[in-house]
Amino acid sequence: MTLYETYIVFPNGDKQEISHNLTAGMLVDLNGYPLALPLPTIKMLAYHVSGKSTREERGVITVEYRLEQLSAYELLEYV
């Protein structure tokens, strides 16, 4: 039996388990859910999925998505 674990990894190293998959370059919120574009405002926490790593150990496959926080200036192109 194989177990699958999926996490988002914040810039400070904290991890949060999520129940869905992401793709590189996706814009997500604090809980790892994709944000609908165009954004309503630049005054929000938004993260960019910058990478993905997968590892397998003893029947457990762990997928980690690395996030980078976007500044208000960077969010201007999504408003």
C-alpha positions as CSV (number, residue, x, y, z in Angstrom):
1,M,0.0,0.0,0.0
2,T,1.3,3.4,-1.0
3,L,0.5,6.6,0.9
4,Y,0.6,10.0,-0.7
5,E,1.4,13.2,1.2
6,T,1.3,16.6,-0.4
7,Y,2.7,19.8,1.3
8,I,3.3,23.4,0.6
9,V,6.5,24.8,1.9
10,F,6.6,28.5,2.8
11,P,9.6,30.7,2.4
12,N,10.4,30.5,6.2
13,G,10.4,26.7,6.1
14,D,7.0,26.0,7.6
15,K,5.0,23.2,6.0
16,Q,1.3,22.8,5.5
17,E,-0.4,19.6,4.2
18,I,-2.8,20.1,1.3
19,S,-5.2,17.7,-0.4
20,H,-4.6,18.8,-4.0
21,N,-1.8,19.1,-6.6
22,L,-0.3,22.3,-7.9
23,T,1.7,23.2,-11.0
24,A,4.9,25.3,-11.2
25,G,4.2,29.0,-11.8
26,M,0.7,28.9,-10.2
27,L,-0.4,31.8,-8.1
28,V,-1.9,30.5,-4.8
29,D,-3.3,31.8,-1.5
30,L,-2.2,31.1,2.1
31,N,-3.8,27.7,2.1
32,G,-2.4,26.6,-1.3
33,Y,-5.6,27.1,-3.3
34,P,-5.2,28.7,-6.8
35,L,-6.2,32.4,-7.0
36,A,-8.7,33.5,-9.6
37,L,-7.4,36.1,-11.9
38,P,-7.6,39.0,-12.2
39,L,-7.0,39.7,-8.5
40,P,-9.4,42.0,-6.7
41,T,-6.5,43.9,-5.0
42,I,-2.8,44.0,-4.4
43,K,-3.3,44.0,-0.6
44,M,-3.3,40.3,-0.1
45,L,-1.0,37.4,0.7
46,A,-0.2,35.6,-2.5
47,Y,2.5,33.0,-3.3
48,H,4.1,31.7,-6.5
49,V,4.8,28.0,-6.8
50,S,8.5,28.0,-7.5
51,G,9.3,24.3,-7.5
52,K,8.4,20.8,-6.7
53,S,10.2,17.9,-5.1
54,T,9.1,14.3,-4.7
55,R,10.6,11.6,-2.5
56,E,9.6,8.1,-1.7
57,E,10.4,6.3,1.5
58,R,9.0,3.0,2.6
59,G,5.7,3.2,0.9
60,V,5.1,6.9,1.4
61,I,5.4,9.3,-1.5
62,T,5.9,12.9,-0.4
63,V,5.4,15.8,-2.7
64,E,6.5,19.3,-1.6
65,Y,5.7,22.5,-3.4
66,R,8.0,25.4,-2.6
67,L,6.4,28.8,-2.4
68,E,7.7,32.3,-2.9
69,Q,5.7,35.3,-1.5
70,L,4.9,38.0,-4.0
71,S,5.2,41.7,-3.0
72,A,2.4,44.2,-3.7
73,Y,4.5,45.6,-6.6
74,E,4.7,42.1,-8.2
75,L,1.0,41.6,-7.8
76,L,0.2,44.6,-9.9
77,E,0.5,42.5,-13.1
78,Y,-2.2,40.2,-11.9
79,V,-4.8,42.9,-11.0
